[in-house]
């Protein structure tokens, strides 16, 4: 007889750090951040403070994240 134990499910959210925007152009920007454990990447953004009406599709699971936003309006403040 063999016994196998299962690891407990990770129920704690990842810790997000080093959040920033870069490569800013008239119609786009790249949002970068780090997580302390592998997590998928998704950015919510819009012209009103969050909850933001727009979001990117979920991306790759990793700890170093970078998501490019495009189609932004020139001279407009965005929240993410």
C-alpha positions as CSV (number, residue, x, y, z in Angstrom):
1,X,0.0,0.0,0.0
2,X,1.3,3.4,-0.9
3,X,0.2,6.7,0.6
4,X,0.5,10.0,-1.1
5,X,0.0,13.4,0.6
6,X,-1.2,16.4,-1.3
7,X,0.1,19.9,-0.8
8,X,-2.3,22.4,0.6
9,X,-3.7,24.8,-2.0
10,X,-2.1,28.3,-2.0
11,X,-4.9,30.6,-1.1
12,X,-2.9,33.7,-0.3
13,X,-2.6,36.3,-3.1
14,X,0.8,37.2,-4.4
15,X,2.5,40.3,-3.0
16,X,2.9,43.0,-5.7
17,X,5.8,45.4,-5.7
18,X,7.9,47.7,-8.0
19,X,4.9,48.9,-9.9
20,X,5.6,51.5,-12.6
21,X,4.8,52.8,-16.1
22,X,7.4,53.1,-18.8
23,X,7.8,53.4,-22.5
24,X,5.1,56.1,-22.5
25,X,4.1,57.4,-25.9
26,X,1.1,59.5,-27.2
27,X,-1.1,56.4,-27.5
28,X,0.5,53.7,-25.3
29,X,2.5,52.7,-22.2
30,X,4.0,49.6,-20.6
31,X,3.1,48.7,-17.0
32,X,5.7,46.7,-15.1
33,X,5.6,45.0,-11.7
34,X,7.0,42.1,-9.7
35,X,5.3,39.4,-7.6
36,X,6.8,37.3,-4.9
37,X,5.5,34.1,-6.4
38,X,4.4,33.1,-10.0
39,X,1.2,34.8,-11.0
40,X,-0.6,35.6,-14.2
41,X,-0.5,39.2,-15.4
42,X,-3.4,41.4,-16.1
43,X,-3.8,45.2,-15.9
44,X,-7.0,47.1,-15.2
45,X,-6.9,50.6,-16.5
46,X,-9.1,53.6,-17.5
47,X,-9.6,57.3,-17.3
48,X,-11.5,57.0,-13.9
49,X,-10.0,55.8,-10.7
50,X,-10.4,52.0,-10.3
51,X,-12.3,49.9,-10.5
52,X,-11.2,50.6,-14.0
53,X,-13.5,49.7,-16.9
54,X,-10.8,48.2,-19.2
55,X,-8.5,45.3,-18.7
56,X,-5.9,43.3,-20.6
57,X,-6.4,39.6,-21.2
58,X,-4.7,37.4,-18.6
59,X,-1.1,36.8,-19.5
60,X,1.8,34.4,-18.8
61,X,2.4,33.1,-15.3
62,X,5.7,34.6,-14.0
63,X,7.2,36.8,-11.2
64,X,8.4,39.7,-13.4
65,X,5.5,41.3,-15.3
66,X,5.3,43.7,-18.2
67,X,2.1,44.5,-20.1
68,X,1.9,46.9,-23.0
69,X,-1.2,49.1,-23.3
70,X,-2.1,50.5,-26.7
71,X,-4.9,52.6,-28.2
72,X,-4.7,55.2,-25.4
73,X,-5.9,58.8,-26.0
74,X,-3.2,61.4,-26.3
75,X,-2.9,64.0,-23.4
76,X,-5.2,61.9,-21.2
77,X,-4.6,60.8,-17.6
78,X,-5.1,57.0,-17.1
79,X,-5.3,55.1,-13.8
80,X,-4.1,51.5,-13.5
